[in-house]
Amino acid sequence: MRDHTKLRAFELADEVAMLVYQVTAVFPKEELFGLTAQMRRAAVSVPSNIVEGCARDGEADYLRFLNIAFGSLRELHYQLNLSKRLGFLSVQNLSLIEPKVLETEKVLNGLIRALRDGL
């Protein structure tokens, strides 16, 4: 079993999840069961899938969960930009979270490529 706490991708994904909860706290109340919930689910899905993948025995399963995490991260990236365009997310909050999302994408993609090349 792999230790997810030693992965930079997990650390970054966890930070992103925390930031998403912070920035969505000020979203309109009518979005609580809409975009707010969708963004929070996508954000929590990223570190959760990394953790679940680390708990799997085979490399193929591990890679599959990392790919799911990456998909959730890309989904979140879109939702952040949509939130900005809808006026729910301030420029200040977007500039706080977007660089962290981009860094997470790069690190997670690098991990996926390294594993894929090793299979």
C-alpha positions in Angstrom: 0.0 0.0 0.0 1.3 3.5 -0.9 1.3 6.4 1.5 -0.8 9.1 0.0 0.6 11.7 2.5 4.0 11.5 0.9 2.6 12.6 -2.5 2.9 16.2 -3.5 -0.2 15.7 -5.7 -2.2 14.8 -2.6 -0.9 17.7 -0.6 -1.9 20.1 -3.4 -5.3 18.5 -4.0 -6.0 18.8 -0.3 -5.2 22.5 -0.3 -7.4 23.0 -3.3 -10.3 21.3 -1.6 -9.9 23.5 1.5 -9.7 26.6 -0.8 -12.9 25.6 -2.7 -14.8 25.4 0.6 -13.5 28.9 1.5 -14.3 30.6 -1.8 -17.7 28.9 -2.2 -18.8 30.0 1.3 -19.8 33.4 -0.1 -21.7 32.0 -3.2 -25.4 32.8 -3.3 -27.6 30.7 -1.1 -29.7 29.6 -4.0 -26.5 27.9 -5.4 -26.0 25.8 -2.3 -27.5 22.7 -4.0 -26.3 23.7 -7.5 -22.8 25.0 -8.4 -21.6 25.2 -4.8 -22.3 21.6 -4.1 -21.0 20.5 -7.6 -17.7 22.3 -7.0 -17.2 21.0 -3.5 -17.9 17.4 -4.7 -15.4 17.8 -7.6 -12.8 19.3 -5.2 -13.2 16.6 -2.6 -13.1 13.9 -5.3 -9.5 14.8 -6.3 -7.7 14.0 -3.0 -10.2 11.2 -2.3 -9.4 9.4 -5.5 -5.7 9.8 -4.9 -6.1 8.2 -1.5 -8.3 5.4 -2.8 -5.8 4.7 -5.6 -3.0 4.5 -3.1 -4.9 1.9 -1.3 -5.1 -0.4 -4.3 -2.6 -3.1 -4.9 -2.1 -3.0 -8.6 -0.5 -0.2 -10.7 -3.3 -0.3 -13.2 -5.9 0.4 -10.4 -3.7 3.1 -9.0 -3.5 4.8 -12.4 -7.2 4.5 -13.0 -8.0 6.3 -9.7 -5.4 9.0 -10.5 -7.0 9.5 -13.9 -10.4 9.9 -12.2 -8.8 12.5 -9.8 -7.4 14.4 -12.8 -10.8 14.4 -14.5 -12.4 15.9 -11.4 -9.7 18.5 -11.2 -10.3 19.6 -14.8 -14.1 19.7 -14.0 -13.4 21.9 -11.1 -11.2 24.2 -13.2 -14.1 24.8 -15.6 -16.5 25.4 -12.7 -14.2 28.0 -11.2 -14.1 29.9 -14.5 -17.9 29.5 -14.8 -18.4 30.9 -11.3 -16.2 33.9 -12.2 -18.3 34.6 -15.3 -21.5 34.3 -13.4 -20.2 36.8 -10.8 -20.1 34.3 -7.9 -16.3 34.2 -7.7 -14.3 37.4 -7.2 -11.2 38.1 -9.2 -9.3 38.0 -5.9 -10.6 34.6 -5.0 -10.0 33.2 -8.5 -6.4 34.5 -8.4 -6.0 32.8 -5.0 -7.2 29.4 -6.1 -6.5 29.1 -9.9 -2.6 28.9 -9.5 -3.0 26.1 -7.0 -5.4 24.2 -9.3 -2.9 24.7 -12.2 0.0 23.4 -10.1 -2.0 20.5 -8.9 -2.9 19.6 -12.6 0.8 19.7 -13.5 2.0 17.6 -10.6 -0.9 15.0 -10.9 -0.4 14.8 -14.7 3.3 14.2 -14.1 2.6 11.4 -11.7 0.2 9.8 -14.2 2.6 10.0 -17.0 5.4 8.5 -14.9 3.2 5.6 -13.9 1.9 5.1 -17.5 5.5 5.0 -18.8 6.3 2.4 -16.2 3.5 0.1 -17.1 
